Amino acid sequence: MDSAAAKSNDSIVTATRDLRALSAVEIVGANAVDLMTAAAVKLGLYEGTSDDVDLAEARILIEALAGLVQAAVPHLGHHHAAPLRDGLKSLQAAFAEAQQYPDAPGTGPGERQPST
């Protein structure tokens, strides 16, 4: 095994060990924070990102966050779910404010309910 393959294997072993130590709530929360951060960057909410606003990318990230929140909230309990819902609502509001032409009510990112 060459050194690059050995390092890759070591990284996989380390990541697996790290994930085993985390609860599902922690993993969901970490991924939600990553999606929130990425969406905020695409919305230009971080210092130095206001010139790089990309609403199409932000929409995708907010939709993904909404799906994660909707799927996970019933299993998280209020204590963990409330910050996720609040973060999603804040990003949705920032998205609506950033649009030149607003979406119709109920059709913004993360506002549609999945069809059954």
N, CA, C and O atoms as a MOPAC input file, in Angstrom:
PM7 MOZYME 1SCF
protein

 N      0.85700 1    -1.18100 1     0.00000 1
 C      0.00000 1     0.00000 1     0.00000 1
 C      0.89700 1     1.23600 1     0.00000 1
 O      1.78900 1     1.35600 1     0.83900 1
 N      0.66100 1     2.15600 1    -0.94200 1
 C      1.48100 1     3.35600 1    -0.99000 1
 C      1.06300 1     4.32800 1     0.10900 1
 O      0.03800 1     4.12300 1     0.76000 1
 N      1.84300 1     5.37700 1     0.31700 1
 C      1.59300 1     6.29100 1     1.43100 1
 C      0.28200 1     7.05000 1     1.27900 1
 O     -0.38000 1     7.32500 1     2.28000 1
 N     -0.11400 1     7.39800 1     0.05000 1
 C     -1.38700 1     8.10800 1    -0.15700 1
 C     -2.55800 1     7.20800 1     0.21600 1
 O     -3.50900 1     7.66000 1     0.85300 1
 N     -2.49600 1     5.94500 1    -0.17300 1
 C     -3.56400 1     4.99600 1     0.16200 1
 C     -3.59800 1     4.74600 1     1.66600 1
 O     -4.67700 1     4.62700 1     2.24700 1
 N     -2.44600 1     4.66500 1     2.29600 1
 C     -2.39400 1     4.45200 1     3.74300 1
 C     -2.98800 1     5.64100 1     4.48100 1
 O     -3.72000 1     5.46100 1     5.45400 1
 N     -2.68000 1     6.86100 1     4.02900 1
 C     -3.25000 1     8.05500 1     4.66000 1
 C     -4.75100 1     8.09800 1     4.47500 1
 O     -5.48500 1     8.46600 1     5.39200 1
 N     -5.21500 1     7.71800 1     3.28100 1
 C     -6.65400 1     7.68500 1     3.01400 1
 C     -7.34200 1     6.67700 1     3.93000 1
 O     -8.39800 1     6.96400 1     4.49300 1
 N     -6.75100 1     5.51600 1     4.07600 1
 C     -7.30600 1     4.48700 1     4.94600 1
 C     -7.31800 1     4.95600 1     6.39700 1
 O     -8.29300 1     4.73200 1     7.11400 1
 N     -6.23600 1     5.60700 1     6.83300 1
 C     -6.18200 1     6.15000 1     8.19600 1
 C     -7.27100 1     7.19200 1     8.40700 1
 O     -7.88100 1     7.24500 1     9.47500 1
 N     -7.52100 1     8.02000 1     7.39400 1
 C     -8.57000 1     9.03700 1     7.49400 1
 C     -9.94100 1     8.38900 1     7.63700 1
 O    -10.77000 1     8.85500 1     8.41800 1
 N    -10.18000 1     7.33100 1     6.89900 1
 C    -11.45800 1     6.62400 1     6.97400 1
 C    -11.63600 1     5.99700 1     8.34700 1
 O    -12.71600 1     6.07500 1     8.93200 1
 N    -10.60600 1     5.38900 1     8.85100 1
 C    -10.66800 1     4.77000 1    10.18400 1
 C    -10.93600 1     5.83400 1    11.24300 1
 O    -11.75500 1     5.62700 1    12.13800 1
 N    -10.25200 1     6.96600 1    11.14600 1
 C    -10.44300 1     8.05100 1    12.10600 1
 C    -11.85700 1     8.61000 1    12.02400 1
 O    -12.49600 1     8.82900 1    13.05400 1
 N    -12.35200 1     8.84000 1    10.81400 1
 C    -13.70900 1     9.37100 1    10.64100 1
 C    -14.74300 1     8.40100 1    11.18500 1
 O    -15.70500 1     8.82000 1    11.82800 1
 N    -14.56000 1     7.12100 1    10.93800 1
 C    -15.49100 1     6.10900 1    11.44400 1
 C    -15.48100 1     6.09600 1    12.96000 1
 O    -16.53600 1     6.01900 1    13.58900 1
 N    -14.31000 1     6.17000 1    13.54700 1
 C    -14.19300 1     6.18500 1    15.01000 1
 C    -14.86300 1     7.43800 1    15.57200 1
 O    -15.55200 1     7.37100 1    16.59000 1
 N    -14.66200 1     8.57900 1    14.91400 1
 C    -15.27400 1     9.82400 1    15.37000 1
 C    -16.78900 1     9.75500 1    15.28200 1
 O    -17.48400 1    10.19800 1    16.19600 1
 N    -17.30900 1     9.20200 1    14.18900 1
 C    -18.76400 1     9.10000 1    14.03200 1
 C    -19.38500 1     8.14500 1    15.04500 1
 O    -20.49600 1     8.38300 1    15.51900 1
 N    -18.68500 1     7.07700 1    15.37800 1
 C    -19.21700 1     6.13700 1    16.37200 1
 C    -19.39100 1     6.80500 1    17.72700 1
 O    -20.25300 1     6.40800 1    18.51100 1
 N    -18.58700 1     7.80300 1    18.00200 1
 C    -18.64000 1     8.48000 1    19.30000 1
 C    -19.77600 1     9.49800 1    19.38200 1
 O    -20.10600 1     9.96700 1    20.47100 1
 N    -20.37200 1     9.84300 1    18.25100 1
 C    -21.42700 1    10.86700 1    18.22600 1
 C    -22.80500 1    10.22800 1    18.24100 1
 O    -23.01400 1     9.14000 1    17.70600 1
 N    -23.73900 1    10.93000 1    18.86800 1
 C    -25.13200 1    10.49300 1    18.82500 1
 C    -25.75200 1    10.95700 1    17.50900 1
 O    -25.21700 1    11.83700 1    16.83500 1
 N    -26.87500 1    10.35900 1    17.15500 1
 C    -27.58200 1    10.77000 1    15.94000 1
 C    -27.97000 1    12.24300 1    16.01300 1
 O    -27.91000 1    12.94800 1    15.00500 1
 N    -28.36800 1    12.71600 1    17.19400 1
 C    -28.74700 1    14.11700 1    17.36800 1
 C    -27.55600 1    15.02800 1    17.05400 1
 O    -27.72400 1    16.06800 1    16.41700 1
 N    -26.37000 1    14.64600 1    17.49200 1
 C    -25.18100 1    15.45300 1    17.22300 1
 C    -24.83600 1    15.46100 1    15.73800 1
 O    -24.42700 1    16.49100 1    15.20200 1
 N    -24.99600 1    14.32900 1    15.07600 1
 C    -24.69300 1    14.25200 1    13.64700 1
 C    -25.68700 1    15.08700 1    12.85100 1
 O    -25.29000 1    15.82300 1    11.94700 1
 N    -26.97400 1    14.98500 1    13.17200 1
 C    -27.99100 1    15.78800 1    12.48900 1
 C    -27.71500 1    17.27000 1    12.72200 1
 O    -27.77000 1    18.06800 1    11.78600 1
 N    -27.42300 1    17.63600 1    13.95400 1
 C    -27.14200 1    19.03700 1    14.27800 1
 C    -25.93800 1    19.56800 1    13.52900 1
 O    -25.97100 1    20.68700 1    13.01700 1
 N    -24.88600 1    18.78800 1    13.46000 1
 C    -23.67200 1    19.23000 1    12.75500 1
 C    -23.94900 1    19.43400 1    11.26800 1
 O    -23.49000 1    20.41100 1    10.67500 1
 N    -24.69000 1    18.52200 1    10.67500 1
 C    -25.01100 1    18.66800 1     9.25400 1
 C    -25.94500 1    19.85000 1     9.01800 1
 O    -25.81400 1    20.55200 1     8.01500 1
 N    -26.87700 1    20.07300 1     9.92200 1
 C    -27.76900 1    21.23100 1     9.80100 1
 C    -26.97500 1    22.52900 1     9.89000 1
 O    -27.22700 1    23.46300 1     9.12900 1
 N    -26.03000 1    22.59400 1    10.80000 1
 C    -25.19300 1    23.79500 1    10.93500 1
 C    -24.37000 1    24.01800 1     9.66700 1
 O    -24.20900 1    25.15700 1     9.22800 1
 N    -23.85000 1    22.94400 1     9.07900 1
 C    -23.10500 1    23.08500 1     7.83200 1
 C    -23.99900 1    23.66500 1     6.73000 1
 O    -23.58100 1    24.56200 1     5.99800 1
 N    -25.22600 1    23.15200 1     6.61600 1
 C    -26.15400 1    23.66000 1     5.60300 1
 C    -26.52800 1    25.11500 1     5.88100 1
 O    -26.60700 1    25.92400 1     4.95600 1
 N    -26.76000 1    25.44900 1     7.15400 1
 C    -27.09400 1    26.83300 1     7.51000 1
 C    -25.95300 1    27.78000 1     7.17600 1
 O    -26.17500 1    28.86000 1     6.62900 1
 N    -24.74800 1    27.38000 1     7.49900 1
 C    -23.57800 1    28.21500 1     7.23500 1
 C    -23.38800 1    28.42600 1     5.74300 1
 O    -23.15300 1    29.54700 1     5.29300 1
 N    -23.49100 1    27.35000 1     4.97900 1
 C    -23.32300 1    27.46300 1     3.53300 1
 C    -24.40500 1    28.35900 1     2.92600 1
 O    -24.11400 1    29.17600 1     2.05200 1
 N    -25.64500 1    28.20900 1     3.38200 1
 C    -26.73900 1    29.04900 1     2.87300 1
 C    -26.50200 1    30.51300 1     3.22600 1
 O    -26.73000 1    31.39700 1     2.40100 1
 N    -26.04800 1    30.76700 1     4.44100 1
 C    -25.77800 1    32.14700 1     4.86100 1
 C    -24.67100 1    32.76600 1     4.01400 1
 O    -24.74000 1    33.94800 1     3.67500 1
 N    -23.65800 1    31.98600 1     3.67000 1
 C    -22.58800 1    32.48600 1     2.80700 1
 C    -23.14900 1    32.81500 1     1.42900 1
 O    -22.84600 1    33.86900 1     0.87000 1
 N    -23.97000 1    31.91500 1     0.87700 1
 C    -24.54400 1    32.14200 1    -0.45700 1
 C    -25.51300 1    33.32400 1    -0.45800 1
 O    -25.74300 1    33.93500 1    -1.50100 1
 N    -26.08000 1    33.64600 1     0.70500 1
 C    -26.97000 1    34.80600 1     0.83000 1
 C    -26.20300 1    36.09400 1     1.10800 1
 O    -26.80000 1    37.16900 1     1.17000 1
 N    -24.88200 1    35.99500 1     1.27700 1
 C    -24.06400 1    37.16700 1     1.53000 1
 C    -24.17000 1    37.69800 1     2.94200 1
 O    -23.94200 1    38.88500 1     3.17700 1
 N    -24.51500 1    36.83100 1     3.89000 1
 C    -24.72400 1    37.26900 1     5.26900 1
 C    -23.43700 1    37.32000 1     6.09000 1
 O    -23.41900 1    37.91500 1     7.16700 1
 N    -22.36900 1    36.70800 1     5.60100 1
 C    -21.09100 1    36.76300 1     6.30000 1
 C    -20.27200 1    37.92700 1     5.76300 1
 O    -20.38900 1    38.30100 1     4.59600 1
 N    -19.44700 1    38.48900 1     6.62800 1
 C    -18.57900 1    39.59200 1     6.22900 1
 C    -17.73200 1    39.17300 1     5.03900 1
 O    -17.10800 1    38.11100 1     5.04500 1
 N    -17.71900 1    40.01600 1     4.02500 1
 C    -16.92100 1    39.74000 1     2.84800 1
 C    -17.60900 1    38.88100 1     1.80200 1
 O    -16.99700 1    38.55100 1     0.78600 1
 N    -18.87400 1    38.50800 1     2.02300 1
 C    -19.56300 1    37.65600 1     1.04700 1
 C    -20.70700 1    38.37900 1     0.34500 1
 O    -21.39700 1    37.77600 1    -0.47800 1
 N    -20.92200 1    39.64300 1     0.64700 1
 C    -22.07900 1    40.35300 1     0.08300 1
 C    -21.99300 1    40.52300 1    -1.42900 1
 O    -23.01700 1    40.71100 1    -2.08500 1
 N    -20.79900 1    40.46000 1    -1.98700 1
 C    -20.64900 1    40.59000 1    -3.43900 1
 C    -20.79500 1    39.24600 1    -4.15500 1
 O    -20.81900 1    39.19900 1    -5.38500 1
 N    -20.89100 1    38.17200 1    -3.40600 1
 C    -20.93400 1    36.83400 1    -3.99000 1
 C    -22.27700 1    36.14400 1    -3.75900 1
 O    -22.32400 1    34.91700 1    -3.66000 1
 N    -23.35100 1    36.89400 1    -3.67300 1
 C    -24.67000 1    36.32100 1    -3.43300 1
 C    -25.06300 1    35.43000 1    -4.61200 1
 O    -24.93300 1    35.81400 1    -5.77400 1
 N    -25.54200 1    34.24100 1    -4.28400 1
 C    -26.00500 1    33.28700 1    -5.29400 1
 C    -27.30500 1    32.68400 1    -4.78200 1
 O    -27.29500 1    31.70600 1    -4.03400 1
 N    -28.42400 1    33.27600 1    -5.19300 1
 C    -29.72300 1    32.84200 1    -4.68400 1
 C    -30.09900 1    31.43800 1    -5.14600 1
 O    -30.79100 1    30.71700 1    -4.42700 1
 N    -29.65900 1    31.04600 1    -6.32000 1
 C    -29.95600 1    29.68600 1    -6.78500 1
 C    -29.28500 1    28.65400 1    -5.87600 1
 O    -29.89900 1    27.65600 1    -5.50000 1
 N    -28.04900 1    28.89800 1    -5.53700 1
 C    -27.33500 1    27.99800 1    -4.62900 1
 C    -27.94900 1    28.04700 1    -3.23100 1
 O    -28.11100 1    27.01200 1    -2.58300 1
 N    -28.28600 1    29.24200 1    -2.77100 1
 C    -28.90300 1    29.38500 1    -1.44500 1
 C    -30.21800 1    28.62500 1    -1.38500 1
 O    -30.52100 1    27.98400 1    -0.37900 1
 N    -30.99700 1    28.69200 1    -2.44900 1
 C    -32.28200 1    27.98300 1    -2.48400 1
 C    -32.07000 1    26.47700 1    -2.29800 1
 O    -32.78600 1    25.84100 1    -1.52400 1
 N    -31.10600 1    25.91700 1    -2.99200 1
 C    -30.82700 1    24.48200 1    -2.88600 1
 C    -30.45200 1    24.12600 1    -1.44900 1
 O    -30.94400 1    23.14100 1    -0.90000 1
 N    -29.58700 1    24.92500 1    -0.85000 1
 C    -29.13800 1    24.64400 1     0.51600 1
 C    -30.27400 1    24.78000 1     1.52300 1
 O    -30.37500 1    23.98000 1     2.45300 1
 N    -31.12400 1    25.77900 1     1.34700 1
 C    -32.26100 1    25.96800 1     2.25600 1
 C    -33.26200 1    24.84000 1     2.08200 1
 O    -33.82800 1    24.36700 1     3.06700 1
 N    -33.49600 1    24.39600 1     0.84900 1
 C    -34.38300 1    23.25700 1     0.60000 1
 C    -33.84000 1    21.99600 1     1.28100 1
 O    -34.59400 1    21.25100 1     1.90600 1
 N    -32.54800 1    21.76500 1     1.16100 1
 C    -31.93100 1    20.59800 1     1.79100 1
 C    -32.05200 1    20.67800 1     3.31100 1
 O    -32.35600 1    19.68300 1     3.96800 1
 N    -31.81300 1    21.86100 1     3.86200 1
 C    -31.95800 1    22.05600 1     5.30600 1
 C    -33.39400 1    21.79300 1     5.73900 1
 O    -33.62800 1    21.12800 1     6.74800 1
 N    -34.35400 1    22.31200 1     4.98300 1
 C    -35.76400 1    22.11200 1     5.32800 1
 C    -36.12100 1    20.63100 1     5.32200 1
 O    -36.85000 1    20.16100 1     6.19500 1
 N    -35.60900 1    19.89900 1     4.34100 1
 C    -35.86400 1    18.45800 1     4.29300 1
 C    -35.27200 1    17.73600 1     5.48200 1
 O    -35.91100 1    16.86400 1     6.06900 1
 N    -34.05700 1    18.09600 1     5.83600 1
 C    -33.40900 1    17.48500 1     7.00000 1
 C    -34.18600 1    17.80000 1     8.27600 1
 O    -34.43900 1    16.91300 1     9.09200 1
 N    -34.55800 1    19.05200 1     8.44100 1
 C    -35.29600 1    19.46400 1     9.64200 1
 C    -36.63100 1    18.73900 1     9.69900 1
 O    -36.99800 1    18.20100 1    10.74400 1
 N    -37.35500 1    18.71800 1     8.59900 1
 C    -38.66000 1    18.07700 1     8.58800 1
 C    -38.54800 1    16.58600 1     8.92300 1
 O    -39.37900 1    16.04800 1     9.65500 1
 N    -37.54500 1    15.93800 1     8.40000 1
 C    -37.38100 1    14.50600 1     8.64900 1
 C    -36.90600 1    14.21300 1    10.07300 1
 O    -37.29200 1    13.20300 1    10.66100 1
 N    -36.07600 1    15.08600 1    10.62300 1
 C    -35.44600 1    14.79500 1    11.90900 1
 C    -36.21300 1    15.29900 1    13.12000 1
 O    -36.13700 1    14.69800 1    14.19100 1
 N    -36.95100 1    16.39600 1    12.96800 1
 C    -37.60100 1    17.03200 1    14.11600 1
 C    -38.46300 1    16.07300 1    14.94400 1
 O    -38.40800 1    16.13900 1    16.17200 1
 N    -39.24600 1    15.19800 1    14.34000 1
 C    -40.06400 1    14.31200 1    15.16900 1
 C    -39.24700 1    13.40800 1    16.10500 1
 O    -39.78200 1    12.87400 1    17.07700 1
 N    -37.97100 1    13.24200 1    15.81600 1
 C    -37.11900 1    12.35800 1    16.60600 1
 C    -36.18100 1    13.10400 1    17.54700 1
 O    -35.50500 1    12.48300 1    18.36700 1
 N    -36.13400 1    14.42800 1    17.43800 1
 C    -35.14400 1    15.19900 1    18.18300 1
 C    -35.64100 1    15.74000 1    19.51300 1
 O    -34.85000 1    15.91900 1    20.43900 1
 N    -36.92200 1    16.00100 1    19.62400 1
 C    -37.43600 1    16.66400 1    20.81500 1
 C    -37.29700 1    18.16500 1    20.67600 1
 O    -36.47700 1    18.65600 1    19.90000 1
 N    -38.10600 1    18.89300 1    21.43400 1
 C    -38.16900 1    20.35400 1    21.31100 1
 C    -36.83000 1    21.03300 1    21.56800 1
 O    -36.47200 1    21.98300 1    20.87200 1
 N    -36.09500 1    20.55700 1    22.55300 1
 C    -34.82700 1    21.19100 1    22.93900 1
 C    -33.85100 1    21.26300 1    21.76400 1
 O    -33.15200 1    22.26400 1    21.60400 1
 N    -33.79700 1    20.22600 1    20.95200 1
 C    -32.88000 1    20.20200 1    19.81600 1
 C    -33.52700 1    20.73500 1    18.54400 1
 O    -32.84100 1    21.27800 1    17.67800 1
 N    -34.84100 1    20.58400 1    18.42900 1
 C    -35.53800 1    20.98600 1    17.20300 1
 C    -35.71000 1    22.49700 1    17.09400 1
 O    -35.62100 1    23.04600 1    15.99500 1
 N    -35.95200 1    23.17000 1    18.19500 1
 C    -36.23600 1    24.61200 1    18.15800 1
 C    -35.13500 1    25.42200 1    17.47600 1
 O    -35.45800 1    26.26200 1    16.63600 1
 N    -33.85300 1    25.21700 1    17.78900 1
 C    -32.82000 1    26.00000 1    17.10700 1
 C    -32.74900 1    25.71400 1    15.60600 1
 O    -32.45000 1    26.60900 1    14.81500 1
 N    -33.02300 1    24.47000 1    15.21800 1
 C    -33.00800 1    24.13600 1    13.79600 1
 C    -34.13500 1    24.84800 1    13.06500 1
 O    -33.93900 1    25.39700 1    11.98100 1
 N    -35.31600 1    24.83200 1    13.66900 1
 C    -36.45500 1    25.53400 1    13.06100 1
 C    -36.19000 1    27.04100 1    12.98700 1
 O    -36.48300 1    27.67900 1    11.97500 1
 N    -35.63900 1    27.60000 1    14.05900 1
 C    -35.34100 1    29.04100 1    14.08600 1
 C    -34.32000 1    29.40700 1    13.00800 1
 O    -34.48300 1    30.40600 1    12.30800 1
 N    -33.27700 1    28.60100 1    12.88000 1
 C    -32.26200 1    28.86000 1    11.86100 1
 C    -32.84200 1    28.79300 1    10.46400 1
 O    -32.52300 1    29.62100 1     9.61100 1
 N    -33.70000 1    27.80100 1    10.22900 1
 C    -34.34800 1    27.66500 1     8.92800 1
 C    -35.22400 1    28.87600 1     8.63700 1
 O    -35.18000 1    29.41500 1     7.53100 1
 N    -36.01500 1    29.30900 1     9.60400 1
 C    -36.88900 1    30.47000 1     9.41300 1
 C    -36.07700 1    31.73000 1     9.13100 1
 O    -36.46000 1    32.54000 1     8.28700 1
 N    -34.96900 1    31.89800 1     9.82500 1
 C    -34.11200 1    33.07400 1     9.59900 1
 C    -33.54300 1    33.07700 1     8.18700 1
 O    -33.50900 1    34.11900 1     7.53300 1
 N    -33.09900 1    31.92600 1     7.71800 1
 C    -32.56100 1    31.84100 1     6.36300 1
 C    -33.65100 1    32.06300 1     5.31600 1
 O    -33.41100 1    32.70800 1     4.29500 1
 N    -34.83500 1    31.53500 1     5.56500 1
 C    -35.94500 1    31.75500 1     4.63500 1
 C    -36.28400 1    33.24400 1     4.54800 1
 O    -36.54600 1    33.76300 1     3.46300 1
 N    -36.27700 1    33.92500 1     5.68900 1
 C    -36.56600 1    35.36500 1     5.70100 1
 C    -35.47300 1    36.14100 1     4.96800 1
 O    -35.77100 1    37.06200 1     4.20800 1
 N    -34.21500 1    35.77400 1     5.19200 1
 C    -33.10800 1    36.44600 1     4.51000 1
 C    -33.17500 1    36.20300 1     3.00800 1
 O    -32.88000 1    37.09700 1     2.21400 1
 N    -33.56300 1    34.99900 1     2.62400 1
 C    -33.71100 1    34.68900 1     1.20500 1
 C    -34.79900 1    35.54900 1     0.58400 1
 O    -34.60000 1    36.13300 1    -0.48200 1
 N    -35.94300 1    35.63000 1     1.24300 1
 C    -37.06500 1    36.43300 1     0.73400 1
 C    -36.66600 1    37.89500 1     0.60000 1
 O    -37.04300 1    38.56100 1    -0.36400 1
 N    -35.91000 1    38.39000 1     1.56000 1
 C    -35.46600 1    39.78300 1     1.53100 1
 C    -34.47200 1    40.03200 1     0.39400 1
 O    -34.44100 1    41.12100 1    -0.17800 1
 N    -33.66800 1    39.03000 1     0.06900 1
 C    -32.64200 1    39.19800 1    -0.95700 1
 C    -33.19500 1    39.11100 1    -2.37800 1
 O    -32.53600 1    39.54100 1    -3.32500 1
 N    -34.38000 1    38.56600 1    -2.53200 1
 C    -34.95500 1    38.39900 1    -3.86600 1
 C    -35.44200 1    39.71600 1    -4.44600 1
 O    -36.01500 1    40.55200 1    -3.74700 1
 N    -35.20200 1    39.87600 1    -5.72200 1
 C    -35.72700 1    41.04200 1    -6.41600 1
 C    -37.21600 1    40.84200 1    -6.69300 1
 O    -38.00500 1    41.78300 1    -6.59800 1
 N    -37.59100 1    39.61500 1    -7.03400 1
 C    -38.98300 1    39.26300 1    -7.29300 1
 C    -39.34700 1    38.11100 1    -6.36200 1
 O    -38.92700 1    36.97700 1    -6.59100 1
 N    -40.12100 1    38.38700 1    -5.31800 1
 C    -40.41600 1    37.36000 1    -4.31100 1
 C    -41.17900 1    36.17100 1    -4.87900 1
 O    -41.95200 1    36.30300 1    -5.82700 1
 N    -40.94800 1    35.01400 1    -4.28200 1
 C    -41.71700 1    33.81300 1    -4.60400 1
 C    -43.14700 1    34.01300 1    -4.14000 1
 O    -43.40900 1    34.79100 1    -3.22300 1
 N    -44.06000 1    33.31400 1    -4.77100 1
 C    -45.44700 1    33.32800 1    -4.30600 1
 C    -45.49900 1    32.71900 1    -2.90300 1
 O    -44.68200 1    31.86000 1    -2.57500 1
 N    -46.44800 1    33.15500 1    -2.07700 1
 C    -46.54800 1    32.59700 1    -0.72000 1
 C    -46.61900 1    31.06700 1    -0.75000 1
 O    -47.37200 1    30.47500 1    -1.52300 1
 N    -45.82100 1    30.45300 1     0.10700 1
 C    -45.80300 1    28.99900 1     0.21200 1
 C    -44.91300 1    28.29600 1    -0.79000 1
 O    -44.83800 1    27.06700 1    -0.79500 1
 N    -44.23300 1    29.06000 1    -1.64800 1
 C    -43.38200 1    28.42700 1    -2.65900 1
 C    -41.90800 1    28.78500 1    -2.51400 1
 O    -41.10100 1    28.42200 1    -3.37000 1
 N    -41.54800 1    29.48300 1    -1.45700 1
 C    -40.15700 1    29.81100 1    -1.21200 1
 C    -39.38600 1    28.56200 1    -0.81200 1
 O    -39.98900 1    27.50700 1    -0.61500 1
 N    -38.07400 1    28.66100 1    -0.68800 1
 C    -37.28900 1    27.48200 1    -0.35700 1
 C    -37.68600 1    26.90300 1     1.00500 1
 O    -37.73200 1    27.61000 1     2.01200 1
 N    -37.96400 1    25.62900 1     1.00500 1
 C    -38.30500 1    24.93200 1     2.23900 1
 C    -39.71300 1    25.14200 1     2.71400 1
 O    -40.06400 1    24.68200 1     3.80100 1
 N    -40.55300 1    25.83300 1     1.92700 1
 C    -41.92500 1    26.09600 1     2.35400 1
 C    -42.90700 1    25.05000 1     1.84800 1
 O    -43.97900 1    24.88400 1     2.42900 1
 N    -42.56700 1    24.35100 1     0.79200 1
 C    -43.48100 1    23.35300 1     0.23900 1
 C    -43.46100 1    22.10100 1     1.08900 1
 O    -42.40800 1    21.66000 1     1.55100 1
 N    -44.62100 1    21.54300 1     1.28600 1
 C    -44.73100 1    20.26700 1     1.97500 1
 C    -44.62800 1    19.16100 1     0.93300 1
 O    -45.19000 1    19.28700 1    -0.15500 1
 N    -43.92500 1    18.08600 1     1.24600 1
 C    -43.80800 1    17.02400 1     0.26500 1
 C    -45.16500 1    16.37700 1    -0.00100 1
 O    -45.98600 1    16.24300 1     0.90600 1
 N    -45.39000 1    15.98300 1    -1.24100 1
 C    -46.64700 1    15.31100 1    -1.56400 1
 C    -46.56300 1    13.85800 1    -1.12500 1
 O    -45.49800 1    13.24100 1    -1.14300 1
 N    -47.69400 1    13.33900 1    -0.73900 1
 C    -47.70400 1    11.94300 1    -0.27400 1
 C    -48.30600 1    11.02500 1    -1.27800 1
 O    -48.39000 1     9.82000 1    -1.04200 1

